[in-house]
Amino acid sequence: MRFIDNMAKPVARWLKVDSERGVTAIEYGILAALITLAIIVSVTLLGTNLSATFNTIATKVKTT
């Protein structure tokens, strides 16, 4: 969580958030954004690999 703390505090200062509640909300927002990014990247890669697998299977089915 040190990474999130290091990112959230400058953002909180920039937004002029003085309370710990605001900093915590920013930390959760950054964490949610990073998780969302990881999900999008993994789904994109999985979709590409899955498409290639289906194309390989389709080609083999056509040739038999």
DSSP file (Angstrom, degrees, kcal/mol; ACC not computed):
  #  RESIDUE AA STRUCTURE BP1 BP2  ACC     N-H-->O    O-->H-N    N-H-->O    O-->H-N    TCO  KAPPA ALPHA  PHI   PSI    X-CA   Y-CA   Z-CA
    1    1 A M     >        0   0    0      0, 0.0     4,-2.5     0, 0.0     5,-0.2   0.000 360.0 360.0 360.0  -9.5    0.0    0.0    0.0
    2    2 A R  H  >  +     0   0    0      1,-0.2     4,-2.5     2,-0.2     5,-0.2   0.886 360.0  54.5 -61.2 -38.2    3.0    2.3    0.2
    3    3 A F  H  > S+     0   0    0      2,-0.2     4,-1.5     1,-0.2    -1,-0.2   0.922 109.4  46.4 -61.2 -45.5    2.8    2.8   -3.6
    4    4 A I  H  > S+     0   0    0      1,-0.2     4,-2.9     2,-0.2     5,-0.2   0.906 111.4  52.3 -64.7 -41.9   -0.8    3.9   -3.3
    5    5 A D  H  X S+     0   0    0     -4,-2.5     4,-2.0     1,-0.2    -2,-0.2   0.920 107.8  51.6 -59.4 -43.5    0.0    6.2   -0.4
    6    6 A N  H  < S+     0   0    0     -4,-2.5    -1,-0.2     1,-0.2    -2,-0.2   0.817 116.0  41.3 -65.2 -29.8    2.8    7.8   -2.4
    7    7 A M  H  X S+     0   0    0     -4,-1.5     4,-1.2    -5,-0.2    -2,-0.2   0.856 113.9  51.1 -83.2 -36.7    0.4    8.5   -5.3
    8    8 A A  H  X S+     0   0    0     -4,-2.9     4,-2.8     1,-0.2     5,-0.2   0.863 100.7  59.7 -74.6 -36.8   -2.7    9.6   -3.3
    9    9 A K  H  X S+     0   0    0     -4,-2.0     4,-2.3     1,-0.2    -1,-0.2   0.914 106.5  45.2 -64.8 -44.1   -1.1   12.2   -1.1
   10   10 A P  H  > S+     0   0    0      0, 0.0     4,-2.4     0, 0.0    -1,-0.2   0.893 114.4  50.4 -64.4 -35.4    0.1   14.5   -4.0
   11   11 A V  H  X S+     0   0    0     -4,-1.2     4,-2.4     2,-0.2    -2,-0.2   0.917 110.3  49.9 -65.6 -41.3   -3.3   14.1   -5.7
   12   12 A A  H  <>S+     0   0    0     -4,-2.8     5,-3.1     1,-0.2     4,-0.5   0.899 111.1  49.0 -63.6 -40.1   -5.0   15.0   -2.4
   13   13 A R  H ><5S+     0   0    0     -4,-2.3     3,-0.7     3,-0.2    -1,-0.2   0.907 110.8  50.4 -64.4 -40.3   -2.8   18.1   -2.0
   14   14 A W  H 3<5S+     0   0    0     -4,-2.4    -2,-0.2     1,-0.3    -1,-0.2   0.881 114.5  43.4 -64.8 -38.1   -3.5   19.1   -5.6
   15   15 A L  T 3<5S-     0   0    0     -4,-2.4    -1,-0.3    -5,-0.1    -2,-0.2   0.467 113.1-122.7 -84.8  -1.0   -7.3   18.7   -5.0
   16   16 A K  T < 5 +     0   0    0     -3,-0.7     2,-0.6    -4,-0.5    -3,-0.2   0.889  51.1 164.0  60.0  43.3   -6.9   20.5   -1.6
   17   17 A V      < +     0   0    0     -5,-3.1    -1,-0.2     1,-0.1    -2,-0.1  -0.835  13.0 176.6 -91.7 120.5   -8.3   17.6    0.4
   18   18 A D        +     0   0    0     -2,-0.6    -1,-0.1     4,-0.0     2,-0.1   0.728  50.0  81.3 -98.0 -25.1   -7.4   18.0    4.0
   19   19 A S  S  > S-     0   0    0      1,-0.1     4,-1.5     4,-0.0     3,-0.1  -0.453  76.9-127.7 -87.1 155.9   -9.2   15.1    5.7
   20   20 A E  H  > S+     0   0    0      1,-0.2     4,-2.7     2,-0.2     5,-0.2   0.812 109.2  63.7 -65.8 -30.3   -8.0   11.5    5.9
   21   21 A R  H  > S+     0   0    0      1,-0.2     4,-2.2     2,-0.2    -1,-0.2   0.909 102.6  47.9 -61.0 -41.5  -11.3   10.4    4.5
   22   22 A G  H  > S+     0   0    0      2,-0.2     4,-2.1     1,-0.2    -1,-0.2   0.896 111.6  49.2 -66.3 -40.4  -10.6   12.2    1.3
   23   23 A V  H  X S+     0   0    0     -4,-1.5     4,-2.4     2,-0.2    -2,-0.2   0.909 110.9  50.7 -65.0 -41.2   -7.1   10.7    1.0
   24   24 A T  H  X S+     0   0    0     -4,-2.7     4,-2.5     1,-0.2    -2,-0.2   0.899 109.1  51.2 -63.1 -40.5   -8.6    7.3    1.7
   25   25 A A  H  X S+     0   0    0     -4,-2.2     4,-2.1     1,-0.2    -1,-0.2   0.899 110.2  49.1 -63.2 -40.1  -11.2    7.8   -1.1
   26   26 A I  H  X S+     0   0    0     -4,-2.1     4,-2.6     2,-0.2    -2,-0.2   0.905 109.4  52.5 -65.5 -40.9   -8.5    8.8   -3.5
   27   27 A E  H  X S+     0   0    0     -4,-2.4     4,-2.6     1,-0.2    -2,-0.2   0.932 110.8  46.9 -59.9 -45.9   -6.4    5.7   -2.6
   28   28 A Y  H  X S+     0   0    0     -4,-2.5     4,-2.6     1,-0.2    -1,-0.2   0.873 111.1  52.5 -64.8 -36.0   -9.4    3.5   -3.2
   29   29 A G  H  X S+     0   0    0     -4,-2.1     4,-2.1     2,-0.2    -2,-0.2   0.916 110.8  46.2 -64.6 -43.0  -10.1    5.3   -6.5
   30   30 A I  H  X S+     0   0    0     -4,-2.6     4,-2.3     2,-0.2    -2,-0.2   0.914 113.3  50.2 -64.4 -42.6   -6.5    4.8   -7.7
   31   31 A L  H  X S+     0   0    0     -4,-2.6     4,-2.3     1,-0.2    -2,-0.2   0.912 110.5  49.3 -62.4 -43.1   -6.6    1.1   -6.6
   32   32 A A  H  X S+     0   0    0     -4,-2.6     4,-2.5     1,-0.2    -1,-0.2   0.891 110.4  51.3 -63.1 -39.5   -9.9    0.6   -8.5
   33   33 A A  H  X S+     0   0    0     -4,-2.1     4,-2.3     2,-0.2    -2,-0.2   0.904 110.6  48.2 -65.1 -40.8   -8.4    2.2  -11.6
   34   34 A L  H  X S+     0   0    0     -4,-2.3     4,-2.2     2,-0.2    -2,-0.2   0.898 112.4  48.4 -66.8 -40.0   -5.3   -0.1  -11.5
   35   35 A I  H  X S+     0   0    0     -4,-2.3     4,-2.3     2,-0.2    -2,-0.2   0.912 111.5  50.5 -64.8 -42.3   -7.5   -3.2  -11.0
   36   36 A T  H  X S+     0   0    0     -4,-2.5     4,-2.5     1,-0.2    -2,-0.2   0.909 109.9  50.2 -61.5 -42.5   -9.7   -2.1  -13.9
   37   37 A L  H  X S+     0   0    0     -4,-2.3     4,-2.4     1,-0.2    -1,-0.2   0.910 110.0  50.3 -62.0 -42.9   -6.7   -1.6  -16.1
   38   38 A A  H  X S+     0   0    0     -4,-2.2     4,-2.3     1,-0.2    -2,-0.2   0.896 111.3  49.0 -63.3 -40.1   -5.3   -5.1  -15.2
   39   39 A I  H  X S+     0   0    0     -4,-2.3     4,-2.6     2,-0.2     5,-0.2   0.925 111.2  49.2 -65.3 -44.6   -8.7   -6.6  -16.0
   40   40 A I  H  X S+     0   0    0     -4,-2.5     4,-2.2     1,-0.2    -2,-0.2   0.921 113.1  46.9 -61.9 -44.3   -8.9   -4.8  -19.4
   41   41 A V  H  X S+     0   0    0     -4,-2.4     4,-2.4     2,-0.2     5,-0.2   0.927 114.3  46.5 -64.3 -44.9   -5.4   -5.9  -20.3
   42   42 A S  H  X S+     0   0    0     -4,-2.3     4,-2.6     1,-0.2    -2,-0.2   0.899 113.1  48.5 -67.7 -39.3   -5.9   -9.5  -19.3
   43   43 A V  H  X S+     0   0    0     -4,-2.6     4,-2.6     2,-0.2    -1,-0.2   0.896 111.7  50.6 -66.6 -39.2   -9.3   -9.8  -21.1
   44   44 A T  H  X S+     0   0    0     -4,-2.2     4,-2.1    -5,-0.2    -2,-0.2   0.933 113.6  44.2 -63.0 -46.3   -7.8   -8.3  -24.3
   45   45 A L  H  X S+     0   0    0     -4,-2.4     4,-2.4     2,-0.2     5,-0.2   0.912 114.5  49.3 -65.9 -41.6   -4.9  -10.7  -24.2
   46   46 A L  H  X S+     0   0    0     -4,-2.6     4,-2.7     1,-0.2     5,-0.2   0.906 110.3  51.4 -63.3 -41.4   -7.1  -13.7  -23.4
   47   47 A G  H  X S+     0   0    0     -4,-2.6     4,-2.3     2,-0.2    -1,-0.2   0.894 110.3  48.6 -63.3 -40.4   -9.5  -12.7  -26.2
   48   48 A T  H  X S+     0   0    0     -4,-2.1     4,-2.1     2,-0.2    -2,-0.2   0.931 114.5  45.0 -65.0 -45.8   -6.7  -12.5  -28.8
   49   49 A N  H  X S+     0   0    0     -4,-2.4     4,-2.1     1,-0.2    -2,-0.2   0.890 113.4  50.5 -66.1 -38.8   -5.2  -15.9  -27.7
   50   50 A L  H  X S+     0   0    0     -4,-2.7     4,-2.5     2,-0.2    -1,-0.2   0.896 109.1  51.6 -66.2 -40.5   -8.7  -17.4  -27.7
   51   51 A S  H  X S+     0   0    0     -4,-2.3     4,-2.3     1,-0.2    -2,-0.2   0.911 109.7  49.6 -62.3 -42.8   -9.4  -16.1  -31.2
   52   52 A A  H  X S+     0   0    0     -4,-2.1     4,-2.1     2,-0.2    -1,-0.2   0.894 110.4  51.0 -63.6 -39.3   -6.2  -17.5  -32.5
   53   53 A T  H  X S+     0   0    0     -4,-2.1     4,-2.3     2,-0.2    -2,-0.2   0.928 110.7  47.8 -63.9 -45.4   -7.0  -20.9  -31.0
   54   54 A F  H  X S+     0   0    0     -4,-2.5     4,-2.8     1,-0.2    -2,-0.2   0.885 110.6  52.0 -63.9 -38.5  -10.5  -21.0  -32.5
   55   55 A N  H  X S+     0   0    0     -4,-2.3     4,-2.2     2,-0.2    -1,-0.2   0.901 109.6  49.6 -64.6 -39.6   -9.0  -20.0  -35.9
   56   56 A T  H  X S+     0   0    0     -4,-2.1     4,-2.0     2,-0.2    -2,-0.2   0.921 112.9  46.5 -63.4 -44.2   -6.5  -22.9  -35.7
   57   57 A I  H  X S+     0   0    0     -4,-2.3     4,-2.3     1,-0.2    -2,-0.2   0.917 111.4  51.8 -63.7 -43.6   -9.3  -25.3  -34.8
   58   58 A A  H  X S+     0   0    0     -4,-2.8     4,-2.0     1,-0.2    -1,-0.2   0.890 109.1  50.4 -61.8 -39.6  -11.5  -24.0  -37.6
   59   59 A T  H  X S+     0   0    0     -4,-2.2     4,-1.6     1,-0.2    -1,-0.2   0.907 111.7  47.5 -65.0 -42.0   -8.7  -24.5  -40.1
   60   60 A K  H  X S+     0   0    0     -4,-2.0     4,-0.8     1,-0.2    -2,-0.2   0.863 110.6  51.7 -68.5 -34.9   -8.0  -28.1  -39.0
   61   61 A V  H >< S+     0   0    0     -4,-2.3     3,-0.5     1,-0.2    -1,-0.2   0.889 109.1  51.0 -68.0 -38.9  -11.7  -28.9  -39.1
   62   62 A K  H 3< S+     0   0    0     -4,-2.0    -1,-0.2     1,-0.2    -2,-0.2   0.853 108.2  52.0 -65.7 -35.2  -12.0  -27.6  -42.7
   63   63 A T  H 3<        0   0    0     -4,-1.6    -1,-0.2     1,-0.2    -2,-0.2   0.640 360.0 360.0 -81.4 -13.1   -9.0  -29.6  -43.9
   64   64 A T    <<        0   0    0     -4,-0.8    -1,-0.2    -3,-0.5    -2,-0.2   0.475 360.0 360.0 -95.2 360.0  -10.3  -33.0  -42.6
